[in-house]
Amino acid sequence: MRISAKCSIAVHCLLFLHEYGGTQKITSGLLALSTGCNPVMIRSIMSAMKKAGIIQVTAGSGGAVLVLPPEEITLYRVYTAVEGDGLRDLIGVHSMPSALCPIGRNIRAVLQKPYAAVQEDMRKSLQSVTLADFIAEYRKTGSGPV
């Protein structure tokens, strides 16, 4: 398992909403131009973030805005919005070890605790990064509003 590009596209959209949402109506078409993605994919990602309570989308006329301050939008929240509970399957385990082999019979139990620790570390890492961090990095490039 890996974190797909959907997560990065979602962060791109959130950053765009933050930086330009106050000056213009942000639509899936505009976000598609910025991200280089199909508007259908953008609408799917935006819908997932709306369901997660990260953004609000105006029906009919379009336009999206952030619902939460950037400091409260963690990368974990964005990830789970667009990827679901992918951390549960962060590390795959072979599906059919031999029951005749002592290691094969016990490998799942042996791997369970260390793998759970890795999943928890990943979750904590994703929770430690916020949209505010991405905004700060973007502004360091000299491209964004100050």
TORGULUM-615192 format. One record per residue (C-alpha): y, x, z; residue in one letter; residue number from 0. Coordinates in Angstrom, 1 decimal, decimal comma. Example, Ala and Ser with C-alpha at 12.3 -4.5 7.8 and 13.67 -1.06 7.14 Angstrom:
2
> c2|c1|c3|aa|i
> -4,5|12,3|7,8|A|0
> -1,1|13,7|7,1|S|1
This chain:
146
> c2|c1|c3|aa|i
> 0,0|0,0|0,0|M|0
> 3,5|1,1|-0,6|R|1
> 6,9|-0,5|-0,3|I|2
> 7,6|-1,9|-3,8|S|3
> 10,9|-1,8|-5,7|A|4
> 11,6|-5,3|-4,5|K|5
> 12,8|-4,0|-1,2|C|6
> 15,2|-1,5|-2,8|S|7
> 16,4|-4,3|-5,2|I|8
> 17,0|-6,5|-2,2|A|9
> 19,0|-3,8|-0,4|V|10
> 21,0|-3,3|-3,7|H|11
> 21,8|-7,0|-3,8|C|12
> 22,8|-7,1|-0,1|L|13
> 25,1|-4,0|-0,5|L|14
> 26,7|-5,7|-3,6|F|15
> 27,2|-8,9|-1,6|L|16
> 28,8|-7,0|1,2|H|17
> 31,1|-4,9|-1,0|E|18
> 32,2|-7,5|-3,6|Y|19
> 31,3|-10,9|-2,1|G|20
> 34,8|-11,4|-0,8|G|21
> 36,5|-10,9|-4,2|T|22
> 34,2|-12,8|-6,6|Q|23
> 31,3|-15,3|-6,8|K|24
> 28,1|-13,3|-6,7|I|25
> 25,4|-14,9|-8,9|T|26
> 21,9|-13,8|-9,9|S|27
> 23,3|-13,0|-13,4|G|28
> 25,8|-10,6|-11,9|L|29
> 23,2|-9,0|-9,6|L|30
> 20,8|-8,7|-12,6|A|31
> 23,5|-6,7|-14,5|L|32
> 24,0|-4,5|-11,5|S|33
> 20,4|-3,9|-10,7|T|34
> 19,0|-3,8|-14,2|G|35
> 16,5|-6,5|-13,3|C|36
> 15,6|-9,8|-14,8|N|37
> 17,7|-12,7|-13,3|P|38
> 14,4|-14,5|-12,5|V|39
> 13,3|-11,6|-10,2|M|40
> 16,8|-11,6|-8,6|I|41
> 16,5|-15,3|-7,9|R|42
> 13,1|-14,8|-6,3|S|43
> 14,4|-12,0|-4,1|I|44
> 17,5|-14,0|-3,2|M|45
> 15,4|-17,0|-2,3|S|46
> 13,2|-14,9|0,0|A|47
> 16,2|-13,5|1,7|M|48
> 17,7|-17,0|2,1|K|49
> 14,4|-18,2|3,7|K|50
> 14,6|-15,2|6,1|A|51
> 18,1|-16,2|7,1|G|52
> 19,8|-13,1|5,7|I|53
> 21,9|-14,8|3,0|I|54
> 23,3|-18,2|2,1|Q|55
> 23,3|-19,4|-1,5|V|56
> 25,6|-22,2|-2,6|T|57
> 23,6|-24,8|-4,6|A|58
> 24,9|-25,9|-7,9|G|59
> 27,9|-23,7|-8,5|S|60
> 26,0|-20,6|-7,4|G|61
> 27,3|-17,7|-5,3|G|62
> 25,7|-16,0|-2,3|A|63
> 27,1|-14,5|0,9|V|64
> 25,7|-12,6|3,8|L|65
> 24,9|-14,8|6,9|V|66
> 24,6|-11,9|9,3|L|67
> 26,7|-8,8|10,0|P|68
> 25,4|-5,7|8,3|P|69
> 24,4|-4,2|11,7|E|70
> 21,9|-7,0|12,3|E|71
> 20,2|-6,8|8,9|I|72
> 17,5|-4,3|9,4|T|73
> 15,4|-2,8|6,6|L|74
> 12,4|-4,3|8,4|Y|75
> 13,9|-7,8|8,1|R|76
> 14,6|-7,2|4,4|V|77
> 11,1|-5,8|3,9|Y|78
> 9,3|-8,7|5,5|T|79
> 11,5|-11,1|3,6|A|80
> 10,5|-9,8|0,2|V|81
> 7,1|-8,2|0,9|E|82
> 5,6|-10,4|3,6|G|83
> 3,5|-8,8|6,3|D|84
> 2,5|-5,8|4,2|G|85
> 2,5|-3,4|7,2|L|86
> -0,7|-5,1|8,3|R|87
> -2,4|-3,5|5,3|D|88
> -0,4|-0,3|5,4|L|89
> -3,6|1,8|5,3|I|90
> -6,6|0,5|3,5|G|91
> -10,1|0,8|4,9|V|92
> -13,1|1,0|2,6|H|93
> -14,7|-2,4|2,5|S|94
> -18,5|-1,7|2,6|M|95
> -19,4|1,3|4,8|P|96
> -23,2|1,5|5,3|S|97
> -24,5|-0,3|8,3|A|98
> -27,4|2,1|8,3|L|99
> -25,1|5,0|9,0|C|100
> -23,8|5,5|12,6|P|101
> -20,4|6,5|11,3|I|102
> -20,4|3,6|8,8|G|103
> -21,3|1,1|11,5|R|104
> -18,4|2,3|13,7|N|105
> -15,7|3,5|11,3|I|106
> -13,5|0,4|11,6|R|107
> -13,4|0,7|15,4|A|108
> -12,7|4,4|15,1|V|109
> -9,8|3,8|12,7|L|110
> -8,3|0,7|14,3|Q|111
> -6,2|2,3|17,2|K|112
> -4,8|5,3|15,2|P|113
> -4,0|3,1|12,2|Y|114
> -2,3|0,5|14,5|A|115
> -0,1|3,3|15,9|A|116
> 0,9|4,3|12,4|V|117
> 1,8|0,7|11,5|Q|118
> 3,9|0,4|14,7|E|119
> 5,7|3,7|13,9|D|120
> 6,5|2,4|10,4|M|121
> 7,8|-0,9|11,8|R|122
> 10,0|0,9|14,3|K|123
> 11,4|3,2|11,5|S|124
> 12,2|0,2|9,3|L|125
> 13,9|-1,5|12,2|Q|126
> 16,1|1,5|12,9|S|127
> 17,8|1,3|9,5|V|128
> 20,4|-1,4|8,9|T|129
> 22,5|-2,6|6,0|L|130
> 25,4|-0,9|7,8|A|131
> 23,6|2,4|7,3|D|132
> 23,3|1,8|3,6|F|133
> 27,0|0,8|3,4|I|134
> 28,0|4,0|5,1|A|135
> 25,9|6,0|2,7|E|136
> 27,3|4,2|-0,3|Y|137
> 30,9|4,8|0,9|R|138
> 30,1|8,5|1,4|K|139
> 29,6|8,7|-2,4|T|140
> 33,3|7,9|-2,8|G|141
> 32,5|4,8|-4,9|S|142
> 32,9|2,1|-2,3|G|143
> 35,9|0,5|-0,5|P|144
> 36,9|2,3|2,6|V|145
